[in-house]
């Protein structure tokens, strides 16, 4: 590998709302974001994919497996343990509690993930170039194992996010340290399972935090300044002001996720590009990072 470090910048939640998707596409057109992942069960997914096509597909489009937001792709009755009385997914906290108590059926997870994968193919016309789960649910058993089975069954080779950061960054980059430490610990085990199954990823993940921390001035710059490794993924959640998000994704009914607008501003700030250059990063698409990862696996074998 050459001396240039690779930076994969992935915007989560494409398709969650039209203005959020438009903001992500704007960043892709400027080369600031190199990949994004689609919430296929969102009612705004078809229009968002159509806009991606009309925009010239400025960034790679992947799949965001989701079990905690909006309604399932499957008929609610066919995945009854995943949904509430209104046929909507349980929010993250309720989902994890039910999962830990054995109230979520593996067959329901398998049914819904398969339906979402097929929905992605239907909308996009090709397998996903990258995969990462909404709110990191694939880190928890048995979701991750089911996702591995599904991707291997389809013969899919994809860039799959590895949720791990160097322990020393918990000290040098502030914000949500307990959450980051827990997810990185669980994520290391999950990443090994995906890597052993033949899926590649970046060495480290940057940007894991809570919204109130991610909008701080120079937040992304601090990650890039302190992050080691030859291949790094920067996770982000940018977008334009989007009234469709009110009452969804952890917001109050009148909320519209202004922190996504702030993340958009952080990514367009000249200091972000300067920090990339200073740290020796070249922004690449996930497929390029995947090719590098696979070359290393072959070399190690």
C-alpha positions as CSV (number, residue, x, y, z in Angstrom):
1,X,0.0,0.0,0.0
2,X,1.2,3.5,-0.7
3,X,1.9,6.1,1.9
4,X,-1.4,7.9,1.4
5,X,-3.9,7.2,4.1
6,X,-7.5,6.3,3.0
7,X,-10.5,8.0,4.5
8,X,-14.0,6.6,3.8
9,X,-16.6,9.2,4.7
10,X,-20.0,7.6,5.2
11,X,-23.3,9.5,5.8
12,X,-25.9,7.3,7.5
13,X,-29.6,7.4,7.1
14,X,-30.0,8.2,3.3
15,X,-33.7,8.1,2.5
16,X,-34.9,8.9,6.0
17,X,-36.3,12.2,4.6
18,X,-36.0,14.1,1.3
19,X,-34.1,17.1,2.6
20,X,-31.7,14.8,4.6
21,X,-31.0,12.9,1.4
22,X,-30.5,16.0,-0.6
23,X,-27.9,17.3,1.9
24,X,-26.0,14.0,1.6
25,X,-26.0,14.2,-2.2
26,X,-24.8,17.8,-2.1
27,X,-21.8,16.6,0.0
28,X,-21.2,13.7,-2.3
29,X,-21.1,16.0,-5.4
30,X,-18.4,18.0,-3.6
31,X,-16.4,15.0,-2.8
32,X,-16.8,15.5,0.9
33,X,-18.8,12.3,1.5
34,X,-17.9,9.1,-0.4
35,X,-20.6,6.7,0.6
36,X,-24.1,6.6,2.2
37,X,-26.5,3.9,3.3
38,X,-30.2,3.6,2.5
39,X,-33.0,3.0,4.9
40,X,-35.1,0.9,2.5
41,X,-38.2,0.8,4.7
42,X,-38.6,4.6,4.8
43,X,-41.4,6.0,2.7
44,X,-38.9,8.5,1.3
45,X,-36.5,5.8,0.1
46,X,-37.8,5.5,-3.5
47,X,-37.7,9.2,-4.2
48,X,-34.3,9.5,-2.6
49,X,-32.9,6.8,-4.8
50,X,-34.4,8.5,-7.9
51,X,-32.7,11.7,-6.9
52,X,-29.4,9.9,-6.4
53,X,-29.7,8.6,-10.0
54,X,-30.6,12.0,-11.4
55,X,-27.6,13.5,-9.6
56,X,-25.2,11.2,-11.4
57,X,-24.7,8.8,-8.5
58,X,-22.1,11.0,-6.9
59,X,-21.3,8.6,-4.1
60,X,-21.6,4.9,-3.4
61,X,-25.0,3.8,-2.1
62,X,-25.2,1.0,0.4
63,X,-27.8,-0.7,2.7
64,X,-28.6,0.4,6.2
65,X,-30.3,-2.6,7.8
66,X,-32.9,-1.2,10.2
67,X,-34.9,-2.8,13.0
68,X,-35.7,0.3,15.2
69,X,-37.2,3.0,13.0
70,X,-40.6,3.3,11.2
71,X,-42.4,0.2,9.8
72,X,-40.9,-3.0,8.5
73,X,-40.8,-3.9,4.9
74,X,-42.5,-7.2,5.8
75,X,-46.1,-7.5,6.8
76,X,-46.1,-6.6,10.5
77,X,-48.0,-9.8,11.3
78,X,-45.2,-11.8,9.8
79,X,-42.6,-10.2,12.1
80,X,-44.8,-9.7,15.2
81,X,-42.0,-9.7,17.8
82,X,-40.3,-6.8,16.1
83,X,-43.2,-4.4,16.1
84,X,-45.5,-2.7,18.6
85,X,-49.4,-2.6,18.4
86,X,-49.2,0.0,15.6
87,X,-47.0,-2.2,13.5
88,X,-44.0,0.0,13.9
89,X,-40.5,-1.1,15.0
90,X,-39.7,-0.9,18.7
91,X,-37.3,2.1,19.4
92,X,-33.7,1.1,20.2
93,X,-34.0,0.9,24.0
94,X,-37.2,-1.3,23.9
95,X,-35.7,-3.4,21.1
96,X,-32.5,-4.2,23.1
97,X,-34.4,-5.0,26.2
98,X,-36.7,-7.3,24.4
99,X,-33.8,-8.9,22.6
100,X,-32.0,-9.5,25.9
101,X,-35.1,-11.1,27.4
102,X,-35.6,-13.5,24.4
103,X,-38.8,-11.7,23.2
104,X,-37.4,-11.0,19.7
105,X,-37.7,-14.1,17.5
106,X,-34.7,-15.0,15.3
107,X,-37.1,-16.0,12.5
108,X,-38.6,-12.5,12.5
109,X,-35.1,-10.9,12.3
110,X,-34.2,-13.2,9.4
111,X,-37.5,-12.5,7.6
112,X,-37.2,-8.7,7.8
113,X,-33.5,-8.5,6.9
114,X,-34.1,-10.6,3.9
115,X,-37.1,-8.5,2.9
116,X,-35.0,-5.3,3.3
117,X,-32.1,-6.8,1.2
118,X,-34.5,-7.6,-1.6
119,X,-36.1,-4.2,-1.3
120,X,-32.6,-2.6,-1.8
121,X,-32.1,-4.7,-5.0
122,X,-35.5,-3.6,-6.2
123,X,-34.9,0.1,-5.6
124,X,-31.2,0.3,-6.6
125,X,-30.9,-2.6,-9.2
126,X,-27.7,-4.0,-7.7
127,X,-26.3,-5.4,-4.5
128,X,-25.2,-2.9,-1.8
129,X,-21.6,-1.7,-2.1
130,X,-21.5,-1.1,1.7
131,X,-23.5,-2.2,4.7
132,X,-23.9,-0.9,8.2
133,X,-26.8,-1.2,10.6
134,X,-29.0,1.6,11.9
135,X,-28.1,2.3,15.5
136,X,-25.5,-0.5,15.3
137,X,-28.1,-3.3,16.0
138,X,-25.9,-5.8,14.1
139,X,-23.4,-5.7,17.0
140,X,-25.9,-7.6,19.1
141,X,-26.6,-11.3,18.9
142,X,-28.2,-12.8,16.9
143,X,-28.6,-9.8,14.5
144,X,-25.0,-9.8,13.3
145,X,-24.9,-13.6,12.7
146,X,-28.1,-13.5,10.7
147,X,-26.8,-10.6,8.6
148,X,-23.6,-12.5,7.9
149,X,-25.6,-15.6,6.9
150,X,-27.7,-13.4,4.5
151,X,-24.8,-11.7,2.9
152,X,-22.9,-14.9,2.4
153,X,-26.0,-16.7,1.1
154,X,-26.3,-14.0,-1.6
155,X,-22.6,-14.3,-2.5
156,X,-22.2,-10.6,-1.6
157,X,-18.9,-9.0,-1.0
158,X,-19.4,-5.7,0.6
159,X,-17.6,-3.1,2.8
160,X,-19.1,-3.7,6.2
161,X,-18.5,-1.1,8.9
162,X,-16.2,-2.2,11.8
163,X,-17.3,-0.3,14.9
164,X,-14.0,0.0,16.7
165,X,-11.8,2.9,17.7
166,X,-8.4,3.0,19.4
167,X,-8.8,3.0,23.1
168,X,-6.5,6.1,23.5
169,X,-8.9,8.2,21.5
170,X,-11.4,7.9,24.3
171,X,-9.0,10.3,26.1
172,X,-8.0,12.6,23.2
173,X,-11.5,13.0,21.7
174,X,-14.2,13.8,24.1
175,X,-17.9,13.1,24.0
176,X,-20.0,10.0,24.8
177,X,-17.0,8.1,26.2
178,X,-19.0,5.5,28.0
179,X,-21.2,4.8,24.9
180,X,-18.1,4.7,22.6
181,X,-16.2,2.4,25.0
182,X,-19.0,-0.1,25.2
183,X,-19.7,-0.1,21.4
184,X,-16.1,-0.4,20.6
185,X,-15.7,-3.3,22.9
186,X,-18.7,-5.1,21.4
187,X,-17.8,-3.9,17.9
188,X,-14.3,-5.5,18.0
189,X,-15.9,-8.9,18.5
190,X,-18.4,-8.2,15.8
191,X,-15.7,-6.9,13.4
192,X,-13.7,-10.1,13.8
193,X,-16.8,-12.2,12.9
194,X,-17.4,-10.2,9.7
195,X,-13.7,-10.3,8.8
196,X,-13.5,-14.1,9.4
197,X,-16.5,-14.4,7.1
198,X,-14.6,-12.6,4.3
199,X,-15.9,-9.0,4.6
200,X,-13.6,-6.0,4.7
201,X,-13.6,-2.7,6.4
202,X,-11.4,0.2,7.5
203,X,-9.0,-0.2,10.3
204,X,-10.8,2.2,12.6
205,X,-14.1,4.1,12.9
206,X,-14.2,7.8,13.7
207,X,-17.1,10.0,14.5
208,X,-19.0,7.7,16.9
209,X,-20.7,10.0,19.5
210,X,-24.0,11.7,20.4
211,X,-25.5,14.5,18.4
212,X,-24.8,17.2,21.0
213,X,-21.1,16.3,20.8
214,X,-20.8,15.9,17.0
215,X,-21.9,19.5,16.4
216,X,-19.1,21.0,18.5
217,X,-16.6,23.2,16.5
218,X,-13.7,21.2,15.1
219,X,-15.2,17.9,16.3
220,X,-14.5,16.0,13.0
221,X,-11.1,17.8,12.8
222,X,-10.1,16.4,16.2
223,X,-11.0,12.9,15.1
224,X,-8.8,13.2,12.0
225,X,-5.9,14.8,13.9
226,X,-5.7,12.0,16.5
227,X,-6.7,9.0,14.5
228,X,-4.0,6.4,13.6
229,X,-4.2,3.8,10.9
230,X,-3.9,3.5,7.1
231,X,-7.6,3.2,6.5
232,X,-10.2,5.0,8.5
233,X,-14.0,5.4,8.2
234,X,-15.6,8.7,9.4
235,X,-19.2,8.1,10.3
236,X,-21.5,11.2,10.0
237,X,-25.2,12.1,9.9
238,X,-25.5,15.3,7.8
239,X,-28.4,16.8,6.0
240,X,-30.5,19.9,5.3
241,X,-33.3,20.9,7.6
242,X,-35.9,18.2,7.3
243,X,-39.4,18.6,8.8
244,X,-40.2,15.0,8.0
245,X,-38.0,13.9,10.9
246,X,-40.3,15.3,13.6
247,X,-41.5,12.5,15.9
248,X,-39.0,10.0,14.3
249,X,-35.5,8.9,15.1
250,X,-35.6,10.1,18.6
251,X,-37.0,13.6,18.0
252,X,-40.0,15.3,19.5
253,X,-43.1,15.7,17.1
254,X,-42.1,19.3,16.3
255,X,-38.3,18.5,16.0
256,X,-36.5,18.5,12.7
257,X,-33.0,17.4,13.7
258,X,-31.1,20.7,13.5
259,X,-27.9,18.8,14.5
260,X,-27.8,17.2,11.0
261,X,-27.6,20.7,9.6
262,X,-24.7,21.4,12.0
263,X,-22.9,18.3,10.9
264,X,-23.3,19.4,7.3
265,X,-21.7,22.7,8.1
266,X,-18.8,20.9,9.9
267,X,-18.1,18.9,6.8
268,X,-18.2,21.9,4.5
269,X,-15.9,24.0,6.7
270,X,-12.5,24.5,5.1
271,X,-10.9,23.3,8.3
272,X,-12.2,19.8,7.6
273,X,-10.5,19.6,4.2
274,X,-7.3,21.1,5.7
275,X,-7.3,18.5,8.5
276,X,-7.7,15.7,5.9
277,X,-4.8,16.9,3.9
278,X,-2.6,17.5,7.0
279,X,-3.3,14.0,8.3
280,X,-2.4,12.5,5.0
281,X,-5.9,11.3,4.1
282,X,-7.2,10.8,0.6
283,X,-11.0,10.4,0.6
284,X,-12.0,7.2,-1.2
285,X,-15.1,5.3,-1.9
286,X,-15.9,2.2,0.3
287,X,-15.3,-0.1,-2.6
288,X,-11.7,1.2,-2.9
289,X,-11.1,0.6,0.8
290,X,-12.7,-2.9,0.5
291,X,-10.3,-3.7,-2.4
292,X,-7.4,-2.7,-0.2
293,X,-8.7,-4.8,2.7
294,X,-9.1,-7.9,0.5
295,X,-5.6,-7.5,-0.9
296,X,-4.3,-7.5,2.7
297,X,-6.3,-10.6,3.6
298,X,-4.9,-12.4,0.5
299,X,-1.4,-11.3,1.4
300,X,-1.7,-12.5,5.0
301,X,-3.0,-15.9,3.8
